[in-house]
Amino acid sequence: MSDHEHQDRDDHGARNGPSAISELADLEIEVSPELQGRVVRDINRRTLAADSLDFSFTVMSQIFWEHLRTLIESWPSRKQTTPPAED
């Protein structure tokens, strides 16, 4: 292998430069016409799942906080003891 050929290769022995790109162009495969639709549907599905989870968690935490606040407010305080008996 000459010095020029050695410089055209990377550490793993793969070819660098325009010749490597032209070799990859020969390996190009036909893309399915439905690919963009599938990708968009997948993104929308994941976005919907994330939004639903976020909404569910928000509602759950708000309901929990409301129940906890109601429980604390219904707890008798020390100031609300029985009034002193009048003589």
Secondary structure by P-SEA (a helix, b strand, c coil): ccaaaaaacccccccccaaaaaaaaaabbbbbcaaaaaaaaaaaaaaaaaaaaaaaaaaaaaaaaaaaaaaaaaccccccccccccc
